[in-house]
Amino acid sequence: MTAKLTHNQMLVFNLLKTEKAPLSAYEILDRLHEKGLKAPLQVYRALKKLI
């Protein structure tokens, strides 16, 4: 990725890199809740930037 990523985008990106199977937005939220993601909209925004 050449664009600078936000903190949330980087969290989502790094999680997806390590997974062997696809994750839903709510699965991503569950796994990253302790790192600061609190709402599904945060995950959806990060995913939108990454695609």
PDB file of N, CA, C, O and CB in Angstrom:
ATOM      1  N   MET A   1       0.845  -1.170   0.000  1.00  0.00           N
ATOM      2  CA  MET A   1       0.000   0.000   0.000  1.00  0.00           C
ATOM      3  C   MET A   1       0.894   1.238   0.000  1.00  0.00           C
ATOM      4  O   MET A   1       1.843   1.330   0.779  1.00  0.00           O
ATOM      5  CB  MET A   1      -0.963  -0.005   1.219  1.00  0.00           C
ATOM      6  N   THR A   2       0.589   2.169  -0.862  1.00  0.00           N
ATOM      7  CA  THR A   2       1.394   3.374  -0.934  1.00  0.00           C
ATOM      8  C   THR A   2       0.776   4.525  -0.161  1.00  0.00           C
ATOM      9  O   THR A   2       1.489   5.440   0.251  1.00  0.00           O
ATOM     10  CB  THR A   2       1.595   3.774  -2.368  1.00  0.00           C
ATOM     11  N   ALA A   3      -0.536   4.502   0.045  1.00  0.00           N
ATOM     12  CA  ALA A   3      -1.199   5.574   0.779  1.00  0.00           C
ATOM     13  C   ALA A   3      -0.969   5.406   2.277  1.00  0.00           C
ATOM     14  O   ALA A   3      -0.865   4.288   2.782  1.00  0.00           O
ATOM     15  CB  ALA A   3      -2.709   5.597   0.465  1.00  0.00           C
ATOM     16  N   LYS A   4      -0.892   6.525   2.970  1.00  0.00           N
ATOM     17  CA  LYS A   4      -0.731   6.478   4.422  1.00  0.00           C
ATOM     18  C   LYS A   4      -2.045   6.028   5.052  1.00  0.00           C
ATOM     19  O   LYS A   4      -3.118   6.524   4.707  1.00  0.00           O
ATOM     20  CB  LYS A   4      -0.291   7.866   4.984  1.00  0.00           C
ATOM     21  N   LEU A   5      -1.942   5.092   5.969  1.00  0.00           N
ATOM     22  CA  LEU A   5      -3.126   4.541   6.613  1.00  0.00           C
ATOM     23  C   LEU A   5      -3.310   5.137   8.003  1.00  0.00           C
ATOM     24  O   LEU A   5      -2.342   5.469   8.687  1.00  0.00           O
ATOM     25  CB  LEU A   5      -3.031   3.016   6.697  1.00  0.00           C
ATOM     26  N   THR A   6      -4.574   5.264   8.406  1.00  0.00           N
ATOM     27  CA  THR A   6      -4.873   5.697   9.766  1.00  0.00           C
ATOM     28  C   THR A   6      -4.592   4.544  10.724  1.00  0.00           C
ATOM     29  O   THR A   6      -4.318   3.420  10.304  1.00  0.00           O
ATOM     30  CB  THR A   6      -6.349   6.176   9.891  1.00  0.00           C
ATOM     31  N   HIS A   7      -4.665   4.841  12.000  1.00  0.00           N
ATOM     32  CA  HIS A   7      -4.442   3.816  13.024  1.00  0.00           C
ATOM     33  C   HIS A   7      -5.436   2.664  12.855  1.00  0.00           C
ATOM     34  O   HIS A   7      -5.041   1.498  12.856  1.00  0.00           O
ATOM     35  CB  HIS A   7      -4.567   4.427  14.441  1.00  0.00           C
ATOM     36  N   ASN A   8      -6.713   2.985  12.711  1.00  0.00           N
ATOM     37  CA  ASN A   8      -7.731   1.939  12.563  1.00  0.00           C
ATOM     38  C   ASN A   8      -7.527   1.131  11.287  1.00  0.00           C
ATOM     39  O   ASN A   8      -7.676  -0.091  11.293  1.00  0.00           O
ATOM     40  CB  ASN A   8      -9.126   2.555  12.565  1.00  0.00           C
ATOM     41  N   GLN A   9      -7.192   1.805  10.207  1.00  0.00           N
ATOM     42  CA  GLN A   9      -6.950   1.105   8.944  1.00  0.00           C
ATOM     43  C   GLN A   9      -5.778   0.144   9.078  1.00  0.00           C
ATOM     44  O   GLN A   9      -5.826  -0.969   8.554  1.00  0.00           O
ATOM     45  CB  GLN A   9      -6.686   2.107   7.812  1.00  0.00           C
ATOM     46  N   MET A  10      -4.740   0.560   9.765  1.00  0.00           N
ATOM     47  CA  MET A  10      -3.576  -0.300   9.958  1.00  0.00           C
ATOM     48  C   MET A  10      -3.927  -1.503  10.829  1.00  0.00           C
ATOM     49  O   MET A  10      -3.467  -2.612  10.559  1.00  0.00           O
ATOM     50  CB  MET A  10      -2.423   0.491  10.589  1.00  0.00           C
ATOM     51  N   LEU A  11      -4.733  -1.301  11.868  1.00  0.00           N
ATOM     52  CA  LEU A  11      -5.162  -2.421  12.706  1.00  0.00           C
ATOM     53  C   LEU A  11      -5.917  -3.459  11.882  1.00  0.00           C
ATOM     54  O   LEU A  11      -5.648  -4.656  11.980  1.00  0.00           O
ATOM     55  CB  LEU A  11      -6.043  -1.920  13.861  1.00  0.00           C
ATOM     56  N   VAL A  12      -6.860  -2.994  11.075  1.00  0.00           N
ATOM     57  CA  VAL A  12      -7.658  -3.905  10.248  1.00  0.00           C
ATOM     58  C   VAL A  12      -6.767  -4.589   9.222  1.00  0.00           C
ATOM     59  O   VAL A  12      -6.862  -5.802   9.031  1.00  0.00           O
ATOM     60  CB  VAL A  12      -8.808  -3.147   9.541  1.00  0.00           C
ATOM     61  N   PHE A  13      -5.913  -3.836   8.567  1.00  0.00           N
ATOM     62  CA  PHE A  13      -5.018  -4.397   7.554  1.00  0.00           C
ATOM     63  C   PHE A  13      -4.128  -5.489   8.142  1.00  0.00           C
ATOM     64  O   PHE A  13      -4.002  -6.565   7.559  1.00  0.00           O
ATOM     65  CB  PHE A  13      -4.155  -3.293   6.939  1.00  0.00           C
ATOM     66  N   ASN A  14      -3.518  -5.221   9.282  1.00  0.00           N
ATOM     67  CA  ASN A  14      -2.630  -6.205   9.905  1.00  0.00           C
ATOM     68  C   ASN A  14      -3.386  -7.448  10.349  1.00  0.00           C
ATOM     69  O   ASN A  14      -2.869  -8.560  10.237  1.00  0.00           O
ATOM     70  CB  ASN A  14      -1.913  -5.587  11.095  1.00  0.00           C
ATOM     71  N   LEU A  15      -4.593  -7.274  10.848  1.00  0.00           N
ATOM     72  CA  LEU A  15      -5.401  -8.430  11.234  1.00  0.00           C
ATOM     73  C   LEU A  15      -5.716  -9.291  10.015  1.00  0.00           C
ATOM     74  O   LEU A  15      -5.564 -10.512  10.058  1.00  0.00           O
ATOM     75  CB  LEU A  15      -6.706  -7.977  11.919  1.00  0.00           C
ATOM     76  N   LEU A  16      -6.149  -8.661   8.939  1.00  0.00           N
ATOM     77  CA  LEU A  16      -6.519  -9.421   7.741  1.00  0.00           C
ATOM     78  C   LEU A  16      -5.315 -10.134   7.121  1.00  0.00           C
ATOM     79  O   LEU A  16      -5.463 -11.214   6.548  1.00  0.00           O
ATOM     80  CB  LEU A  16      -7.157  -8.494   6.709  1.00  0.00           C
ATOM     81  N   LYS A  17      -4.133  -9.540   7.230  1.00  0.00           N
ATOM     82  CA  LYS A  17      -2.919 -10.183   6.699  1.00  0.00           C
ATOM     83  C   LYS A  17      -2.621 -11.491   7.405  1.00  0.00           C
ATOM     84  O   LYS A  17      -2.079 -12.414   6.797  1.00  0.00           O
ATOM     85  CB  LYS A  17      -1.722  -9.250   6.830  1.00  0.00           C
ATOM     86  N   THR A  18      -2.967 -11.582   8.678  1.00  0.00           N
ATOM     87  CA  THR A  18      -2.616 -12.768   9.457  1.00  0.00           C
ATOM     88  C   THR A  18      -3.675 -13.862   9.412  1.00  0.00           C
ATOM     89  O   THR A  18      -3.419 -14.989   9.835  1.00  0.00           O
ATOM     90  CB  THR A  18      -2.372 -12.378  10.881  1.00  0.00           C
ATOM     91  N   GLU A  19      -4.845 -13.543   8.911  1.00  0.00           N
ATOM     92  CA  GLU A  19      -5.943 -14.517   8.896  1.00  0.00           C
ATOM     93  C   GLU A  19      -5.861 -15.429   7.680  1.00  0.00           C
ATOM     94  O   GLU A  19      -5.420 -15.024   6.604  1.00  0.00           O
ATOM     95  CB  GLU A  19      -7.292 -13.798   8.915  1.00  0.00           C
ATOM     96  N   LYS A  20      -6.292 -16.654   7.875  1.00  0.00           N
ATOM     97  CA  LYS A  20      -6.305 -17.637   6.786  1.00  0.00           C
ATOM     98  C   LYS A  20      -7.654 -17.669   6.065  1.00  0.00           C
ATOM     99  O   LYS A  20      -7.748 -18.159   4.940  1.00  0.00           O
ATOM    100  CB  LYS A  20      -5.977 -19.028   7.330  1.00  0.00           C
ATOM    101  N   ALA A  21      -8.693 -17.146   6.713  1.00  0.00           N
ATOM    102  CA  ALA A  21     -10.045 -17.170   6.148  1.00  0.00           C
ATOM    103  C   ALA A  21     -10.639 -15.762   6.225  1.00  0.00           C
ATOM    104  O   ALA A  21     -10.196 -14.940   7.028  1.00  0.00           O
ATOM    105  CB  ALA A  21     -10.954 -18.202   6.903  1.00  0.00           C
ATOM    106  N   PRO A  22     -11.633 -15.491   5.395  1.00  0.00           N
ATOM    107  CA  PRO A  22     -12.292 -14.179   5.448  1.00  0.00           C
ATOM    108  C   PRO A  22     -12.958 -13.937   6.804  1.00  0.00           C
ATOM    109  O   PRO A  22     -13.377 -14.873   7.485  1.00  0.00           O
ATOM    110  CB  PRO A  22     -13.336 -14.064   4.328  1.00  0.00           C
ATOM    111  N   LEU A  23     -13.044 -12.670   7.173  1.00  0.00           N
ATOM    112  CA  LEU A  23     -13.710 -12.273   8.411  1.00  0.00           C
ATOM    113  C   LEU A  23     -14.817 -11.279   8.090  1.00  0.00           C
ATOM    114  O   LEU A  23     -14.686 -10.459   7.181  1.00  0.00           O
ATOM    115  CB  LEU A  23     -12.699 -11.662   9.418  1.00  0.00           C
ATOM    116  N   SER A  24     -15.897 -11.359   8.837  1.00  0.00           N
ATOM    117  CA  SER A  24     -16.952 -10.355   8.697  1.00  0.00           C
ATOM    118  C   SER A  24     -16.522  -9.097   9.451  1.00  0.00           C
ATOM    119  O   SER A  24     -15.586  -9.130  10.250  1.00  0.00           O
ATOM    120  CB  SER A  24     -18.328 -10.894   9.235  1.00  0.00           C
ATOM    121  N   ALA A  25     -17.207  -8.004   9.191  1.00  0.00           N
ATOM    122  CA  ALA A  25     -16.901  -6.759   9.893  1.00  0.00           C
ATOM    123  C   ALA A  25     -17.082  -6.930  11.396  1.00  0.00           C
ATOM    124  O   ALA A  25     -16.314  -6.380  12.184  1.00  0.00           O
ATOM    125  CB  ALA A  25     -17.788  -5.618   9.377  1.00  0.00           C
ATOM    126  N   TYR A  26     -18.091  -7.687  11.790  1.00  0.00           N
ATOM    127  CA  TYR A  26     -18.330  -7.890  13.225  1.00  0.00           C
ATOM    128  C   TYR A  26     -17.273  -8.800  13.854  1.00  0.00           C
ATOM    129  O   TYR A  26     -16.952  -8.638  15.031  1.00  0.00           O
ATOM    130  CB  TYR A  26     -19.724  -8.486  13.446  1.00  0.00           C
ATOM    131  N   GLU A  27     -16.736  -9.734  13.107  1.00  0.00           N
ATOM    132  CA  GLU A  27     -15.626 -10.553  13.615  1.00  0.00           C
ATOM    133  C   GLU A  27     -14.377  -9.691  13.790  1.00  0.00           C
ATOM    134  O   GLU A  27     -13.650  -9.828  14.774  1.00  0.00           O
ATOM    135  CB  GLU A  27     -15.332 -11.741  12.656  1.00  0.00           C
ATOM    136  N   ILE A  28     -14.138  -8.808  12.830  1.00  0.00           N
ATOM    137  CA  ILE A  28     -13.006  -7.882  12.939  1.00  0.00           C
ATOM    138  C   ILE A  28     -13.188  -6.999  14.167  1.00  0.00           C
ATOM    139  O   ILE A  28     -12.248  -6.799  14.937  1.00  0.00           O
ATOM    140  CB  ILE A  28     -12.870  -7.013  11.655  1.00  0.00           C
ATOM    141  N   LEU A  29     -14.387  -6.472  14.349  1.00  0.00           N
ATOM    142  CA  LEU A  29     -14.666  -5.623  15.508  1.00  0.00           C
ATOM    143  C   LEU A  29     -14.426  -6.372  16.813  1.00  0.00           C
ATOM    144  O   LEU A  29     -13.820  -5.829  17.737  1.00  0.00           O
ATOM    145  CB  LEU A  29     -16.105  -5.109  15.456  1.00  0.00           C
ATOM    146  N   ASP A  30     -14.894  -7.607  16.898  1.00  0.00           N
ATOM    147  CA  ASP A  30     -14.684  -8.408  18.109  1.00  0.00           C
ATOM    148  C   ASP A  30     -13.202  -8.587  18.414  1.00  0.00           C
ATOM    149  O   ASP A  30     -12.790  -8.509  19.571  1.00  0.00           O
ATOM    150  CB  ASP A  30     -15.350  -9.773  17.963  1.00  0.00           C
ATOM    151  N   ARG A  31     -12.409  -8.826  17.387  1.00  0.00           N
ATOM    152  CA  ARG A  31     -10.976  -9.081  17.593  1.00  0.00           C
ATOM    153  C   ARG A  31     -10.183  -7.816  17.903  1.00  0.00           C
ATOM    154  O   ARG A  31      -9.141  -7.871  18.556  1.00  0.00           O
ATOM    155  CB  ARG A  31     -10.394  -9.746  16.368  1.00  0.00           C
ATOM    156  N   LEU A  32     -10.687  -6.671  17.429  1.00  0.00           N
ATOM    157  CA  LEU A  32      -9.939  -5.427  17.618  1.00  0.00           C
ATOM    158  C   LEU A  32     -10.559  -4.507  18.668  1.00  0.00           C
ATOM    159  O   LEU A  32     -10.088  -3.386  18.858  1.00  0.00           O
ATOM    160  CB  LEU A  32      -9.838  -4.693  16.309  1.00  0.00           C
ATOM    161  N   HIS A  33     -11.592  -4.960  19.341  1.00  0.00           N
ATOM    162  CA  HIS A  33     -12.271  -4.133  20.341  1.00  0.00           C
ATOM    163  C   HIS A  33     -11.305  -3.649  21.423  1.00  0.00           C
ATOM    164  O   HIS A  33     -11.352  -2.485  21.821  1.00  0.00           O
ATOM    165  CB  HIS A  33     -13.417  -4.917  20.982  1.00  0.00           C
ATOM    166  N   GLU A  34     -10.446  -4.522  21.889  1.00  0.00           N
ATOM    167  CA  GLU A  34      -9.492  -4.153  22.948  1.00  0.00           C
ATOM    168  C   GLU A  34      -8.443  -3.151  22.470  1.00  0.00           C
ATOM    169  O   GLU A  34      -7.789  -2.498  23.282  1.00  0.00           O
ATOM    170  CB  GLU A  34      -8.796  -5.397  23.475  1.00  0.00           C
ATOM    171  N   LYS A  35      -8.285  -3.031  21.157  1.00  0.00           N
ATOM    172  CA  LYS A  35      -7.294  -2.096  20.611  1.00  0.00           C
ATOM    173  C   LYS A  35      -7.921  -0.755  20.248  1.00  0.00           C
ATOM    174  O   LYS A  35      -7.256   0.112  19.681  1.00  0.00           O
ATOM    175  CB  LYS A  35      -6.620  -2.699  19.380  1.00  0.00           C
ATOM    176  N   GLY A  36      -9.213  -0.583  20.576  1.00  0.00           N
ATOM    177  CA  GLY A  36      -9.817   0.732  20.405  1.00  0.00           C
ATOM    178  C   GLY A  36     -10.972   0.829  19.435  1.00  0.00           C
ATOM    179  O   GLY A  36     -11.662   1.848  19.418  1.00  0.00           O
ATOM    180  N   LEU A  37     -11.208  -0.182  18.632  1.00  0.00           N
ATOM    181  CA  LEU A  37     -12.350  -0.122  17.729  1.00  0.00           C
ATOM    182  C   LEU A  37     -13.608  -0.429  18.525  1.00  0.00           C
ATOM    183  O   LEU A  37     -13.706  -1.475  19.166  1.00  0.00           O
ATOM    184  CB  LEU A  37     -12.185  -1.114  16.538  1.00  0.00           C
ATOM    185  N   LYS A  38     -14.568   0.484  18.482  1.00  0.00           N
ATOM    186  CA  LYS A  38     -15.755   0.360  19.324  1.00  0.00           C
ATOM    187  C   LYS A  38     -17.046   0.212  18.523  1.00  0.00           C
ATOM    188  O   LYS A  38     -18.054  -0.236  19.070  1.00  0.00           O
ATOM    189  CB  LYS A  38     -15.863   1.557  20.226  1.00  0.00           C
ATOM    190  N   ALA A  39     -17.040   0.574  17.249  1.00  0.00           N
ATOM    191  CA  ALA A  39     -18.281   0.575  16.476  1.00  0.00           C
ATOM    192  C   ALA A  39     -18.055  -0.049  15.101  1.00  0.00           C
ATOM    193  O   ALA A  39     -16.976   0.083  14.523  1.00  0.00           O
ATOM    194  CB  ALA A  39     -18.825   2.009  16.329  1.00  0.00           C
ATOM    195  N   PRO A  40     -19.075  -0.728  14.582  1.00  0.00           N
ATOM    196  CA  PRO A  40     -18.953  -1.337  13.248  1.00  0.00           C
ATOM    197  C   PRO A  40     -18.581  -0.319  12.172  1.00  0.00           C
ATOM    198  O   PRO A  40     -17.865  -0.648  11.227  1.00  0.00           O
ATOM    199  CB  PRO A  40     -20.258  -2.021  12.868  1.00  0.00           C
ATOM    200  N   LEU A  41     -19.061   0.907  12.312  1.00  0.00           N
ATOM    201  CA  LEU A  41     -18.760   1.926  11.311  1.00  0.00           C
ATOM    202  C   LEU A  41     -17.256   2.157  11.172  1.00  0.00           C
ATOM    203  O   LEU A  41     -16.774   2.432  10.073  1.00  0.00           O
ATOM    204  CB  LEU A  41     -19.455   3.234  11.669  1.00  0.00           C
ATOM    205  N   GLN A  42     -16.516   2.047  12.267  1.00  0.00           N
ATOM    206  CA  GLN A  42     -15.062   2.202  12.198  1.00  0.00           C
ATOM    207  C   GLN A  42     -14.443   1.117  11.323  1.00  0.00           C
ATOM    208  O   GLN A  42     -13.515   1.383  10.559  1.00  0.00           O
ATOM    209  CB  GLN A  42     -14.449   2.160  13.607  1.00  0.00           C
ATOM    210  N   VAL A  43     -14.954  -0.094  11.437  1.00  0.00           N
ATOM    211  CA  VAL A  43     -14.444  -1.205  10.631  1.00  0.00           C
ATOM    212  C   VAL A  43     -14.813  -0.996   9.168  1.00  0.00           C
ATOM    213  O   VAL A  43     -13.976  -1.168   8.282  1.00  0.00           O
ATOM    214  CB  VAL A  43     -15.002  -2.557  11.139  1.00  0.00           C
ATOM    215  N   TYR A  44     -16.064  -0.624   8.918  1.00  0.00           N
ATOM    216  CA  TYR A  44     -16.507  -0.410   7.535  1.00  0.00           C
ATOM    217  C   TYR A  44     -15.705   0.695   6.857  1.00  0.00           C
ATOM    218  O   TYR A  44     -15.353   0.572   5.683  1.00  0.00           O
ATOM    219  CB  TYR A  44     -17.998  -0.064   7.502  1.00  0.00           C
ATOM    220  N   ARG A  45     -15.417   1.757   7.573  1.00  0.00           N
ATOM    221  CA  ARG A  45     -14.618   2.850   6.991  1.00  0.00           C
ATOM    222  C   ARG A  45     -13.200   2.385   6.667  1.00  0.00           C
ATOM    223  O   ARG A  45     -12.654   2.726   5.618  1.00  0.00           O
ATOM    224  CB  ARG A  45     -14.567   4.051   7.955  1.00  0.00           C
ATOM    225  N   ALA A  46     -12.613   1.613   7.562  1.00  0.00           N
ATOM    226  CA  ALA A  46     -11.262   1.097   7.317  1.00  0.00           C
ATOM    227  C   ALA A  46     -11.261   0.165   6.112  1.00  0.00           C
ATOM    228  O   ALA A  46     -10.371   0.242   5.265  1.00  0.00           O
ATOM    229  CB  ALA A  46     -10.724   0.360   8.562  1.00  0.00           C
ATOM    230  N   LEU A  47     -12.252  -0.714   6.034  1.00  0.00           N
ATOM    231  CA  LEU A  47     -12.332  -1.645   4.904  1.00  0.00           C
ATOM    232  C   LEU A  47     -12.528  -0.902   3.587  1.00  0.00           C
ATOM    233  O   LEU A  47     -11.945  -1.275   2.570  1.00  0.00           O
ATOM    234  CB  LEU A  47     -13.474  -2.642   5.114  1.00  0.00           C
ATOM    235  N   LYS A  48     -13.343   0.143   3.604  1.00  0.00           N
ATOM    236  CA  LYS A  48     -13.585   0.912   2.376  1.00  0.00           C
ATOM    237  C   LYS A  48     -12.284   1.506   1.847  1.00  0.00           C
ATOM    238  O   LYS A  48     -12.042   1.498   0.640  1.00  0.00           O
ATOM    239  CB  LYS A  48     -14.612   2.033   2.632  1.00  0.00           C
ATOM    240  N   LYS A  49     -11.458   2.014   2.736  1.00  0.00           N
ATOM    241  CA  LYS A  49     -10.178   2.596   2.325  1.00  0.00           C
ATOM    242  C   LYS A  49      -9.222   1.523   1.790  1.00  0.00           C
ATOM    243  O   LYS A  49      -8.426   1.786   0.888  1.00  0.00           O
ATOM    244  CB  LYS A  49      -9.529   3.338   3.505  1.00  0.00           C
ATOM    245  N   LEU A  50      -9.307   0.317   2.352  1.00  0.00           N
ATOM    246  CA  LEU A  50      -8.368  -0.739   1.980  1.00  0.00           C
ATOM    247  C   LEU A  50      -8.702  -1.415   0.649  1.00  0.00           C
ATOM    248  O   LEU A  50      -7.841  -2.059   0.050  1.00  0.00           O
ATOM    249  CB  LEU A  50      -8.327  -1.776   3.065  1.00  0.00           C
ATOM    250  N   ILE A  51      -9.942  -1.272   0.184  1.00  0.00           N
ATOM    251  CA  ILE A  51     -10.282  -1.936  -1.088  1.00  0.00           C
ATOM    252  C   ILE A  51     -10.117  -1.008  -2.267  1.00  0.00           C
ATOM    253  O   ILE A  51     -10.360  -1.407  -3.406  1.00  0.00           O
ATOM    254  CB  ILE A  51     -11.710  -2.459  -1.052  1.00  0.00           C
TER     255      ILE A  51
END
